[in-house]
Amino acid sequence: MNETDLSPAVRPARVVVGVTGSASSAAALRRAVYEARRTGSVLVPVLAWEPPGGETVYRMAPEPRLAAIWAHKAAERLEAAVAASGGIPDDVLAELIVVRAPAAYALNSLADQANDLLVLGAGRRNRLARFLHGHVRRCAAATAAAPVLLVAPPTTPRKVRRELRNLTPEDFLRPPDGPGGRRGRG
């Protein structure tokens, strides 16, 4: 028996990215593609899901057919999110993973070595939104074995945000005006 038989299996470094379909996770996925290409690592986009109400509620009345439907919908959401963010270039080796587990646990389980990189969307910038919606990001970053890269969400110009706040449901019923496609008000 030689020394190579005793050594643990060496796997290539991975760039693991959490994907939810949000603008923040799309920015994280684009950055993860860049990092995987730059380092020659395997890109691993991950969508973690749990049954509605959580595993505890599901165990009280398990329904395997529903679980299969939820898993299929999660796979569709992952593929749609990857496509919406621009797709994965041909020169990047990727492994799309849909996993039924709490998101922070799944991400840290996949990015479990020091040469891996965990990429997460940093989410909204205001304090209340971070507190209410940042549980997965905080938990994953706090318990990660691999380095964590938080990617800021894309910014929307103030003028556009103001216009979006002023939209009414009726604005979506009108056809776009002119060649620019802007919807007319009033």
Rosetta blueprint (number, residue, H / E / L):
1 M L
2 N L
3 E H
4 T H
5 D H
6 L H
7 S L
8 P L
9 A L
10 V L
11 R L
12 P L
13 A L
14 R E
15 V E
16 V E
17 V E
18 G E
19 V L
20 T L
21 G L
22 S L
23 A H
24 S H
25 S H
26 A H
27 A H
28 A H
29 L H
30 R H
31 R H
32 A H
33 V H
34 Y H
35 E H
36 A H
37 R H
38 R H
39 T H
40 G L
41 S L
42 V E
43 L E
44 V E
45 P E
46 V E
47 L E
48 A E
49 W E
50 E L
51 P L
52 P L
53 G L
54 G L
55 E H
56 T H
57 V H
58 Y H
59 R H
60 M H
61 A L
62 P L
63 E L
64 P H
65 R H
66 L H
67 A H
68 A H
69 I H
70 W H
71 A H
72 H H
73 K H
74 A H
75 A H
76 E H
77 R H
78 L H
79 E H
80 A H
81 A H
82 V H
83 A H
84 A H
85 S L
86 G L
87 G L
88 I L
89 P L
90 D L
91 D L
92 V L
93 L L
94 A E
95 E L
96 L L
97 I E
98 V E
99 V E
100 R E
101 A L
102 P L
103 A H
104 A H
105 Y H
106 A H
107 L H
108 N H
109 S H
110 L H
111 A L
112 D L
113 Q L
114 A L
115 N L
116 D L
117 L E
118 L E
119 V E
120 L E
121 G E
122 A L
123 G L
124 R L
125 R L
126 N L
127 R H
128 L H
129 A H
130 R H
131 F H
132 L H
133 H H
134 G L
135 H H
136 V H
137 R H
138 R H
139 C H
140 A H
141 A H
142 A H
143 T H
144 A L
145 A L
146 A L
147 P L
148 V E
149 L E
150 L E
151 V E
152 A L
153 P L
154 P L
155 T L
156 T L
157 P L
158 R H
159 K H
160 V H
161 R H
162 R H
163 E H
164 L H
165 R H
166 N L
167 L L
168 T L
169 P H
170 E H
171 D H
172 F H
173 L L
174 R L
175 P L
176 P L
177 D E
178 G L
179 P L
180 G L
181 G L
182 R E
183 R L
184 G L
185 R L
186 G L
